[in-house]
Amino acid sequence: MKELPQDQATIPGRPILSYFRRLFVAADQLLNVIFGGDEDETISSRIAKDRRRGRKFACFLCKILDWIDPDHCEKAIERDEGKRPGQYDPPRQNRS
């Protein structure tokens, strides 16, 4: 049997957990839309991108989330989602 990547919405052999995980992600995305975000991006991804831009409120929220789940914000970044995909990527370092 082929293993699914861990970031997939389904959890093999655990249909109830898969259902609640998908439900939580949907609620997360809905809240992001309510607050003016993209419909296919989670709040964690959005605030992690804002933290990279130096927004203080996002830094505060990420500290809380990272305390609950270490490195949560960085793991949550969806570079291909949001208002301008890729805009929040860290700058590339010049190699001489």
C-alpha positions in Angstrom: 0.0 0.0 0.0 1.3 3.4 -1.0 1.9 5.8 2.0 0.5 9.3 1.8 2.6 12.3 2.6 2.0 13.6 6.2 0.5 16.9 5.0 -2.4 15.1 3.3 -5.9 15.7 4.7 -6.6 12.0 5.0 -5.2 9.8 7.8 -5.0 6.2 6.6 -7.0 3.9 8.8 -8.5 6.7 10.8 -11.5 8.1 8.9 -12.9 10.0 11.9 -9.6 11.8 12.5 -9.4 12.6 8.8 -12.9 14.1 8.9 -12.2 16.3 11.9 -8.8 17.5 10.4 -10.5 18.5 7.1 -13.3 20.2 9.1 -10.7 22.2 11.1 -8.8 23.2 8.0 -12.0 24.4 6.4 -13.0 26.4 9.4 -9.4 27.9 9.5 -9.7 28.9 5.8 -13.2 30.4 6.4 -11.9 32.6 9.2 -9.0 33.7 7.0 -11.6 34.8 4.3 -13.7 36.6 7.0 -10.6 38.6 7.9 -9.8 39.5 4.3 -7.5 36.7 3.3 -7.3 34.2 0.4 -9.9 31.4 0.4 -7.4 28.7 0.1 -4.9 29.8 2.7 -4.9 29.1 6.5 -4.6 31.8 9.1 -1.3 30.3 10.3 0.2 30.7 6.8 -1.0 34.2 6.5 0.3 35.4 9.9 3.6 33.6 9.3 4.0 35.6 6.1 3.1 38.8 8.0 5.7 37.9 10.6 8.4 37.7 7.9 7.4 41.2 6.9 7.9 42.4 10.5 4.3 43.0 11.6 4.2 43.1 15.3 0.7 41.5 15.8 1.7 38.6 13.6 4.9 38.1 15.6 2.8 38.0 18.8 0.4 35.4 17.4 3.2 33.3 16.0 4.9 33.2 19.4 1.7 31.8 20.9 1.3 29.2 18.1 4.9 28.2 18.2 4.7 27.7 22.0 1.8 25.3 21.4 3.3 23.6 18.4 7.1 24.3 18.0 7.9 26.0 14.6 4.2 26.0 13.7 4.2 29.2 11.7 7.1 28.4 9.5 5.7 24.9 8.8 2.3 26.4 7.9 3.5 28.8 5.2 1.8 28.0 1.9 4.0 29.8 -0.7 1.6 29.1 -3.5 -1.4 30.6 -1.8 -2.4 34.1 -0.7 -2.9 37.4 -2.4 0.5 37.4 -4.2 2.1 33.9 -4.2 5.8 33.9 -3.4 5.8 37.5 -2.2 6.8 36.5 1.3 9.6 34.2 0.5 12.9 35.1 2.2 15.3 37.0 0.0 17.8 34.9 -1.9 21.3 35.2 -0.8 23.8 36.2 -3.5 26.6 33.6 -4.0 29.8 35.1 -5.3 
